[in-house]
Amino acid sequence: MLPLSLHGYASKTKFGAAIGDYAIVIYEDKVYPAIIGDAGPREKMGEASLRIAKEINDKANPYRRPVSDLKVTYLIFPQSADKPFRQPVLADWRERCAEFLNKIGGIGEGYTLHEWADRFHPKPPPEATPAPAPEAPASGATPPAN
């Protein structure tokens, strides 16, 4: 969540963050690709989605934070939103965030960029290999007797 005080700033300068901008959420050695999805109270920053919260701690829910201390870092890439807005594609989020991270020096040793499983468009199962056709008798072979 982006504070409303920063959200309004985005329209006045090319350096301001806005809804739709790419971001990353860093916790311990994991880097989670994300986008800014909404703006909230004027002075509140960094409310990640429940999906990120559950990745950090599977006991997280709307009433229980994944971590109680200020151990989470949010990095926003201002003015990076796709124009026009489009349906989210999680693999694209990861790719775009990796590009932005590389522009500022990379992700850093020991960190991994999380790969979101797409729950809405799962990968199709691998195609089955067709069974080999039965071999035809060699030419000139004697057909079996009845």
N, C-alpha and C positions, 0 to 999 in steps of 0.2 A: 504494500500500500504506500502510496506517495502522499506526503502531507499536502493539503490544499495550498499551503503557502508556496510550495515549490511548483505545484501544478500550474498555478496562475503565472508564475515566472516564465514558464516555457513559451507562452505566447508572446512574450516581450523580448526574447533573446534567442539566438540560435544555440545557446549552450544549456538551456533549461530542459529538464526531464519532463516527459509527458506520458500519458496513458498509451500503451502500445509499444513503448521503448523496450528494447532488450535489456536484460539484467542477469546477474548471477547471484546466487545465494551461497555463501561459503560457510561450511561448518566442519570443523576438524580437517580431515584430508579430502573431503568431497566438495565438488563445485557443481551446483545445480543450475542448469540453464532455465531461464524464466523470462516472462515479460511483465511489465507493469500493467496490472489489470484494473486498478481503481485508485481513486484518491479518497482520502478520509479526513479525519480531524486535522486542523491546521498544523499542529505540532507533533503529530505521531508519524513515525517512519517505521517501515519494516515489518509488516504483518504478512508473512508468506502464506501461500495456499495450504489448505489442509493436506494436500497431496505431498508437498515438500515436508510439512511437519511430520507426517507419518513415515516418510523416508528416514528422517532423523531419529524418530522414536515411534515405534509402532503403537504405543499406548496413547499417543497424542489424539485429541479430539477437539471439537469446538470449545470445550471448557477447560482443557488441560494443554498447556504449552509443551512443546517437545523438549525444551531446555529452559531452566529457570534463570540462568545467568546470561549476561550479555556476551555470549560466545559465538554469535552469528554475525556475519558481515554481509552487507548488501552492496553490490557495485552495479550502478546503472550506467548504461551507454546512451547519453542524451541524444535526442533527435535520430534515433536508429529505427524507429517504428516503420514497418512496411506500409507503404502508401500505394493504393488504398488498403485499408485493413482487410484481412482475409481470415478464413478459418485457420485456426492454429494447426500446424504440422510439427509434431514434437521433434522429429529428426532434423527439420529445418532450424528449429530453435537451437539445437545443439551445434549445428554447423555454423550458424551465424554467431553464436556466442564464442565459439572457438576462433572464428575470424577476428572478432573484436579483442579477445584475449591476446592473440598473436600480435596484433597491432600495438599492444602496450607491453610487449616483452614475453608473452607466453604464460602458461598456467603455473609454472614452478614445479620443481622436483618434489615428488612425494604426493602430489595432488592428482586427482582423477576427475575428469569432466563426466558427470553422470549421464547415462543414456536412458531416457524415459521409455518405458514400454508403452506402446500406443494401445490403450484399452478400447478405443473406438474402432480402430482399423488394424486389427491384428494381422500379422504376416500370414499369408496363405500357407497351408501345409505343403510340404514338398510333394511334387507330382510322383505318383507311383510309377515304377519302372514296369513297362509291359512285360508279361511273361513271354518267353521265347515260343515261337510257333513250333508245333511238332514237325520233326524232320520228315520230308517226303522220301519215299524209297528211291534209291539210286536207279538211274535209267539202266535198263537191261536186267534188273533184278527180277527174280521170280516172285509173283504175287503169292501171298500165303494161301494154302489149300483150305477148302471148306470142309 
